[in-house]
Amino acid sequence: MDMHSMICFLGASILLTLAPGPDNIFVVTQGISRGRKAAVFTALGMCSGLSVHTTAAALGISAIFYSSALAFCAVKYAGAAYLMYLAWKAIQDRNALKLKSSVNPLSCFALFRRGFIMNTLNPKVALFFLAFLPQFVSGNSQHVALEMIFLGLIFMVQSVVIFTAIGVLSGQIGNYLLKKPRLARKFSWATAGIFAAIGVRLALAER
């Protein structure tokens, strides 16, 4: 891949990452409700999930979601169910807003796992990588799979940077809400609504 193609790929990746979508909303929600540290771990989990989609696209596994309606529906409904579970957990936790210092290592791992699962169980991301990455692979490349994996790593790195910045900013908003308990309690319901809305959107997604 030449430098021009690399710059075009990086620019397109940044614009796609910044575009409003479920991933951004998820990170913002975690940052506001649990602080910037939690948002960063959530973002790392989600970006780690991209490695699964990158590998699947490079090896042709993602093509299964394109050719098999059953496989696509199975994964998307599993992802939707998981988001509904997160919505239920948000309602259970009426005091969702917590100081960033209260996020212990165990909960950090849980947040990382939450972001990883959410991203991995989204077949739309798998189809996106299957369509997006090959456009920037050299036409005469003899190592298409390796080049796709390399591009996926670049996409993942820039996603970590952007999502981390989003998490830090949303964490600052969360610190403001901590000073307003009544508003904080309402936000737990808003969080549940956001998770449920993303879940419904995923459940209704088509190939």
Sequence and secondary structure as in RCSB ss.txt:
>XXXX:A:sequence
MDMHSMICFLGASILLTLAPGPDNIFVVTQGISRGRKAAVFTALGMCSGLSVHTTAAALGISAIFYSSALAFCAV
KYAGAAYLMYLAWKAIQDRNALKLKSSVNPLSCFALFRRGFIMNTLNPKVALFFLAFLPQFVSGNSQHVALEMIF
LGLIFMVQSVVIFTAIGVLSGQIGNYLLKKPRLARKFSWATAGIFAAIGVRLALAER
>XXXX:A:secstr
  HHHHHHHHHHHHHHHHS  HHHHHHHHHHHHH HHHHHHHHHHHHHHHHHHHHHHHTTTTHHHHH HHHHHHH
HHHHHHHHHHHHHHHHH TT    GGG  HHHHHHHHHHHHHHHHT HHHHHHHHHHGGGGS TT S HHHHHHH
HHHHHHHHHHHHHHHHHHHHHHHHHHHHT HHHHHHHHHHHHHHHHHHHHHHHT   
